[in-house]
Amino acid sequence: MTNSRECLNCGYELKGRADQKFCSDQCRNAYHNQLNSNSTNLIRNINNTLKRNQRILAKLCPYDKAKSSKGTLSAEGFNFNYHTNTFSTKKGQIYLFCYDYG
């Protein structure tokens, strides 16, 4: 009455504990990394875009109250679809922020 158990990642026959699911730590990590890669891919891409925007703002506005035009930001590759905060003044000017830079 032998139960044939296989590793969920590579299919290798498991020996040892009855509740064992993987043959090694490498297979366990590879299985979970593959399982989670699709769900976190969108978040990773958005965070990378936000970080790139933050670097552009930090480069163009190294001091506290410096301003940059939309054209300058576009030339540097700023993506206006991704920012963490928007501030509108009474005059109608709009300031975009990425984390602590704006």
Backbone bond lengths (Angstrom), bond angles and torsions (degrees), N, CA, C in turn:
res aa  C-N    CA-C-N  psi(-1)  N-CA   C-N-CA  omega(-1)  CA-C   N-CA-C  phi
1 M - - - 1.434 - - 1.533 109.54 -
2 T 1.292 116.14 66.85 1.458 120.25 -179.35 1.516 109.70 -99.71
3 N 1.299 114.83 132.30 1.457 120.81 174.82 1.512 108.19 -93.53
4 S 1.305 116.89 124.20 1.458 120.24 177.85 1.526 107.75 -86.55
5 R 1.311 115.57 114.29 1.459 120.77 179.34 1.516 108.04 -110.79
6 E 1.338 115.80 142.48 1.458 120.69 -178.68 1.518 110.48 -125.34
7 C 1.313 114.95 151.54 1.464 122.10 175.28 1.525 108.63 -62.64
8 L 1.327 117.59 134.94 1.462 121.44 -179.15 1.525 112.64 -67.08
9 N 1.323 117.53 -21.35 1.463 120.43 -177.81 1.526 112.32 -94.63
10 C 1.322 117.65 -53.99 1.467 120.10 -172.20 1.521 114.10 -107.44
11 G 1.315 118.79 -13.14 1.452 121.68 178.82 1.519 114.47 85.11
12 Y 1.313 118.01 5.31 1.463 122.84 179.24 1.525 109.45 -65.95
13 E 1.331 117.00 141.23 1.463 120.98 -179.62 1.526 110.34 -67.68
14 L 1.320 115.39 130.92 1.462 121.11 -176.94 1.515 111.16 -91.14
15 K 1.312 115.01 140.61 1.460 121.89 175.82 1.521 107.13 -129.92
16 G 1.302 116.83 140.88 1.455 119.36 179.38 1.508 111.47 121.81
17 R 1.305 116.24 -135.23 1.464 122.06 -174.72 1.526 111.60 -58.37
18 A 1.313 115.34 147.21 1.463 121.05 -178.07 1.523 112.07 -70.97
19 D 1.329 117.61 -27.19 1.464 120.34 -178.04 1.532 112.72 -97.03
20 Q 1.310 117.73 10.97 1.464 121.96 -179.14 1.531 109.62 -70.68
21 K 1.338 117.26 136.68 1.458 121.92 -178.84 1.522 112.92 -116.28
22 F 1.318 117.51 -21.40 1.461 122.01 -176.32 1.517 109.68 -129.14
23 C 1.328 116.04 150.33 1.462 119.86 -178.59 1.525 112.16 -82.73
24 S 1.339 117.26 -21.40 1.465 119.69 -179.06 1.524 109.80 -156.42
25 D 1.331 115.33 168.52 1.465 120.41 175.85 1.520 110.65 -64.08
26 Q 1.321 116.88 -34.61 1.466 121.03 179.56 1.529 110.40 -61.94
27 C 1.322 117.65 -45.77 1.465 121.02 178.48 1.528 111.31 -65.17
28 R 1.322 116.74 -40.05 1.469 120.44 178.57 1.526 110.61 -61.91
29 N 1.338 116.67 -46.52 1.466 120.61 179.25 1.518 111.71 -64.69
30 A 1.325 117.55 -44.01 1.467 121.23 -179.80 1.526 110.93 -62.17
31 Y 1.324 117.02 -41.17 1.460 121.82 179.63 1.526 111.20 -62.23
32 H 1.325 116.74 -49.03 1.463 120.33 -177.95 1.526 112.18 -71.82
33 N 1.327 118.18 -34.90 1.467 120.34 176.11 1.517 110.98 -63.10
34 Q 1.326 116.61 -42.26 1.459 119.96 178.63 1.528 110.54 -67.65
35 L 1.303 116.84 -38.77 1.460 121.77 -179.89 1.530 111.42 -63.55
36 N 1.338 116.86 -39.41 1.460 121.42 -175.85 1.522 114.16 -92.81
37 S 1.311 118.94 -8.27 1.465 120.43 -173.91 1.524 112.75 -65.33
38 N 1.315 118.26 -40.17 1.458 120.44 -177.78 1.520 112.31 -69.94
39 S 1.312 117.68 -38.90 1.463 120.31 -176.58 1.525 112.13 -72.44
40 T 1.321 117.86 -29.43 1.460 119.87 -178.41 1.521 113.14 -97.29
41 N 1.327 118.02 -4.52 1.460 121.02 -177.49 1.529 111.50 -62.87
42 L 1.322 118.00 -44.37 1.466 121.69 179.79 1.525 110.68 -62.26
43 I 1.313 117.17 -45.36 1.466 121.41 179.80 1.520 110.63 -63.03
44 R 1.323 116.85 -41.22 1.467 121.47 179.36 1.532 110.63 -62.11
45 N 1.332 116.74 -43.34 1.468 120.26 179.81 1.525 111.73 -65.04
46 I 1.317 117.34 -41.58 1.463 120.92 179.01 1.524 110.41 -65.31
47 N 1.328 117.75 -43.83 1.469 120.60 178.20 1.519 111.69 -62.71
48 N 1.333 117.55 -37.98 1.465 120.47 177.23 1.521 111.19 -63.91
49 T 1.334 117.34 -40.61 1.464 121.16 177.82 1.522 110.74 -65.20
50 L 1.331 117.52 -42.86 1.467 120.92 177.86 1.527 111.41 -62.92
51 K 1.313 117.24 -41.09 1.466 120.51 178.47 1.525 111.29 -65.59
52 R 1.347 117.00 -39.33 1.463 120.41 177.35 1.530 110.22 -63.77
53 N 1.332 116.91 -43.15 1.465 120.81 176.79 1.528 110.97 -61.73
54 Q 1.321 117.19 -40.13 1.466 120.64 179.09 1.527 110.76 -64.09
55 R 1.323 117.25 -41.30 1.472 120.35 178.39 1.527 111.14 -63.55
56 I 1.333 116.69 -38.66 1.468 120.53 178.46 1.521 109.88 -64.41
57 L 1.330 117.21 -45.72 1.465 120.57 179.00 1.525 111.33 -64.12
58 A 1.312 117.64 -40.15 1.468 120.92 179.37 1.522 110.64 -64.99
59 K 1.316 116.72 -35.82 1.466 121.17 179.78 1.529 111.09 -70.75
60 L 1.334 116.37 -43.05 1.467 120.38 -176.30 1.525 113.01 -82.11
61 C 1.301 118.12 -26.13 1.466 122.47 -177.95 1.524 109.75 -126.77
62 P 1.322 118.20 70.82 1.465 119.10 -176.53 1.526 113.47 -71.31
63 Y 1.322 117.19 -18.70 1.464 120.83 -179.30 1.514 108.80 -107.36
64 D 1.313 116.44 167.20 1.459 120.84 -170.89 1.524 115.10 -56.95
65 K 1.307 119.15 -58.56 1.456 119.81 -170.95 1.525 112.57 -109.03
66 A 1.303 117.79 48.61 1.459 122.22 176.60 1.526 108.74 -91.79
67 K 1.337 116.66 151.55 1.456 121.78 -179.39 1.518 109.43 -118.97
68 S 1.327 115.36 149.64 1.463 121.84 175.02 1.514 107.91 -132.35
69 S 1.317 116.10 143.27 1.460 119.90 -179.69 1.524 110.50 -81.54
70 K 1.314 114.66 163.04 1.459 120.43 179.54 1.524 110.62 -63.24
71 G 1.323 116.65 -37.08 1.457 121.03 178.51 1.518 112.63 -63.34
72 T 1.326 116.14 -41.77 1.466 120.64 178.67 1.524 110.50 -64.97
73 L 1.322 116.21 -42.98 1.463 119.77 178.52 1.527 111.23 -63.92
74 S 1.334 116.90 -41.68 1.464 120.72 178.39 1.516 111.40 -62.57
75 A 1.332 116.35 -41.07 1.462 120.55 -179.87 1.529 111.58 -63.21
76 E 1.316 116.91 -31.22 1.468 121.10 179.46 1.529 112.33 -81.75
77 G 1.343 117.34 -12.28 1.460 120.72 179.37 1.513 114.52 99.89
78 F 1.326 117.30 18.56 1.465 121.59 179.29 1.525 109.38 -64.92
79 N 1.330 117.39 133.63 1.459 122.78 177.97 1.528 107.93 -99.77
80 F 1.331 116.44 108.95 1.464 121.69 -174.45 1.531 113.10 -73.43
81 N 1.318 117.66 -10.70 1.463 120.62 178.58 1.525 112.60 -78.42
82 Y 1.330 116.90 -16.30 1.463 120.49 -175.96 1.521 110.43 -123.78
83 H 1.323 115.98 113.67 1.458 123.26 174.97 1.525 107.40 -155.62
84 T 1.316 116.30 160.84 1.462 119.51 -175.11 1.522 113.51 -95.69
85 N 1.341 117.63 -20.16 1.454 120.24 -177.25 1.521 109.29 -155.18
86 T 1.327 116.30 149.26 1.462 122.99 175.66 1.519 107.99 -126.86
87 F 1.329 115.43 135.01 1.458 120.61 178.43 1.522 108.26 -124.98
88 S 1.329 116.81 125.57 1.463 122.10 178.27 1.524 109.19 -110.66
89 T 1.329 116.29 132.46 1.459 120.96 178.79 1.521 109.85 -88.58
90 K 1.328 116.16 171.53 1.463 120.95 177.64 1.521 111.36 -65.92
91 K 1.326 116.82 -26.40 1.464 121.36 178.85 1.529 112.32 -80.10
92 G 1.303 117.62 -6.59 1.456 121.43 178.88 1.517 114.68 95.39
93 Q 1.318 116.94 5.60 1.460 119.62 177.15 1.525 109.14 -76.55
94 I 1.324 115.25 142.75 1.459 120.60 -178.67 1.519 109.08 -115.88
95 Y 1.328 115.57 129.77 1.460 122.20 177.51 1.526 108.34 -114.46
96 L 1.330 116.20 130.30 1.455 122.10 177.62 1.522 109.20 -101.57
97 F 1.311 116.32 139.53 1.459 122.15 179.84 1.527 109.91 -121.75
98 C 1.310 115.21 143.30 1.465 122.61 168.85 1.514 106.31 -122.82
99 Y 1.313 114.71 106.24 1.455 122.49 -174.47 1.524 109.48 58.15
100 D 1.308 120.44 -111.90 1.458 121.18 -175.29 1.524 113.25 -101.05
101 Y 1.320 118.54 2.18 1.467 121.37 179.06 1.519 110.09 -108.11
102 G 1.343 115.56 140.94 1.454 118.76 179.42 1.491 112.22 -159.11
